[in-house]
Amino acid sequence: MSQGMSGDDNMAAGWYEATRVASPQRPHLNFDLDVDGCVIGGGLAGLTVAREVARRGWSVAVLEAGRVAAAASGRNTGFVLPGFHETIDNVVERVGLDHAKQLWALSEQGLDYVRRTIHETGMPGVDAVPGWLHVSKTDNADEIRREVERLRWIGAYVEAWPSARVREVLPNPRYFNALHFPGAIHIHPLNYALGLAADAERYGARIFEETPVVAIDPGGVRKRIETQGARVRAGHVVLAGNVQLGELMPRLSATLLPITTFVLVTEPIPALDQIVRWNGAVSDTNRADNHYRIVGGNRLQWSGRMRAWQADPRWVRRGLIADIRRNFPDLGHVEVAHLWRGTLGRAIHRMPQIGEIERGLWVASGFGGHGLNTTAMGGELVARGIVEADQTWRMFAPYELVWAGGMLGRAVAQGIYWGTRPVERIGQGLSRYRERARTRRSARLAARSGPSLGPKSGPDRPAAPAAPE
């Protein structure tokens, strides 16, 4: 029941599993338990809540239906970025400039939390690498500069990269300008989650695997949580199970749109660092396509091809390989070593779901499309709300729980995804055509003006001497 991307054993995130650090197999709960807080879902958000509650001296138990981080938390691209999935312009329009600045600062705090936690705990195998390039496939330098100005106005640490600089590290004629976020990082998400779990237990948290929750009674001061073999009583319950809460909390689950994306990791590519000369994370779209990074020194991890339903990764394998070849043809033939899918939960307003939905019942969910910073931010805000009665979580009150539209919502989301791709490709093709036209025009002008720039030779002027050998 880990938050974010769901999965099953036969679609395991092979690269992450192959490089995971050693971790214990935790017991399932088979006895009654009384705690201050109970977290349902052992993903990144739930583990952050448990760690922070335990650090503050309260007793807390995590109930995970499968294994820790077996769903999205151990299957995603590993990008830890500032900001949110929603555009900053839309955030400002909805909540105002001052409120938007505070929300952005919270997103940066989530990024700082991940970076600081990795450093303080000495987590093995997380392999944090700095930098994120958000590349444009249209020649929109003025638009990029305006975006940088808007982002800096609300407190972002970002810079504009011109096409020439982008192509120095990513030699792709389809690429033009980019936003560069130097403070962003990418990590091994499964090992980070396992490190969070271990540190939470060090502070006294109890984590139970293979313990699905079958019923919750949120009434009264002490909530009752029923599992298949035990009962838990807690003053606070945190729902951090994301789209997997369907049968347990159907009304809450219905506020999330399940989006499935696919991730592959290649076999080692010997000349990879000569072609992809950027070690940070890269995204070249605002949609689910083409988010990639180098892993393991000489392998390419590539994510994309959204579906609004669960689909077999083998159906999109050829499409993902085609995306790689289209962007980096010099890589030649690419072999796929690992391929998996993951289903994330995304709210209609494209912001996370964080806060107390009724007395003692909390939600930390809807982190799809944001990057892992929001899981840390949301988990810490909920923990502070529980233990310290801190009200910072109310900053997300304008983003309420809204029905995601059911099957119709999925169909609309898939239609928008498929429908916008051809339109975007037309714009991208026009940008490349105009660039080629400018290049040809410059070459013709240079050819015409070339003879008049040098000294003339002839009877009145001796030829220039030859260069020495």
C-alpha positions, 0 to 999 in steps of 0.5 A: 500500500505504499503511496504513489506507483502501484505494482505487482511482483511480476512487474518488479522494478528490476534495476532498483531491486537489483541494486537495493541495500540489505533490509530486514523482512518485517513481521506482519501484525498478529496482536492488538496494539495501542499507539499514539499514531497509526500510519496506513501505507509504508511508502515515502510519505508514510515513512516520513510521518512515522519517522518524524512522529517517533523522533518527537517521542510519540509511539507510532505503527506503520501498517503496510499491505505488502512490503515497504516501498514496494509500490510507487516509492520504490518504482519511480524515476527518483527525481527530487525537485522543487515546486509542484506539478501545477504551474506557478501561474495557476497557483498564484491565480488560485491562492495569491502571490504571497500564499504561492511564495509560501507554498514554494518555500514548503516545496523547497523545504521538502527537497532540503529534507530529503538531502539533509536526511540522506546526509545525516543518516549516511544512507547507503546506496542512495547515490544523490546526484545534483541538477535538473534540466527542464528542456524545451523542444521549441525555440522559446528563449524569451518565454524561458527568460520570463519563466525564470523571472516569475520563478525567482520572484517567488523564491526559486533557485533557477537559471535559464540555459540557452540552446548552445549550452544545452546542446553542449551536454545533450547533443540533440537538435530537437533541444533548445533552451532549458530551465536549470534547477541546480538544487534539485537531485535524483536518487535511488528511491527504493534505497532512500525509502529503506533508509527512512524505514530503518531510521524510523525504527531507530527512533522507536517506530514499529513497521508491519509488512503484509498487514492489509487494513480491512476497516477503519472506525474513525469515530471517537478519540481513539480510532480503531483500525482492523487488520486481518489478524489484529486490531490497532487503537490510535489517537491519530490515523494517517492515510498514506496509501494513495490509489491503493486505498480504493476498497478501504476508503473509496470516497478518498480514493475516488479523488485521485486519478490513477496514472500509469507510466513505464520505466526502463533501464538499459544494458550498459552503454560503453559510450553513454557519457560521451553522448549524454554528457549531463549527470543530472536529471532531464525532462523534455516535456511537461507530460509523462514522457521523456524523463531520464537520467544516467544510473549505474555509471553507464546505463540510461533510465528512461520513463514515459508513455502514460496510460490511464489504466494498467497496461503491460509494459511490453506493449510500450517497450518499442515506443520507449526505445523509439523515444531514446533513438529519436533523441539520441540516435548516436547511441545506436542499438539499445538493449533493455535490461529492466522494464516496469510500470508504476501507477501514481495518484494525481489530483485534479488540481495537480497539487498534493493532498495534505491535512486533517480531513476530520478529527484525528484522521489525516491524509498524505497523498496525491504526490504523482507528478511532483517529484519526491520532495512533496512526500517529504514535505507532506509527511513532515507537515502531518507529523508536526500537525499531529504532535505539535498541533502545528497548522502549516498544513492548512496552507494546502486547504485551498486544494480540497478533495475533489472527485477525479471523474471515475472512468470518464476522468480517466478517458478524458486524461488519456484523450488529452495526453494522446491529443496534445502530442501531435499538436506539440510535435507540430510546434517542435517541428516548426522550431527545427525548420525555422532554425535550419532556415536561419542557418541556411540564410546565414550560410548564404550571407557569409558566402556572399560577403566572404570574398569582400572581407579578405585582401584582393590579389592581382596585378596591383596587389601581390598574393598573400604568402603561403603559411609556413609548413 
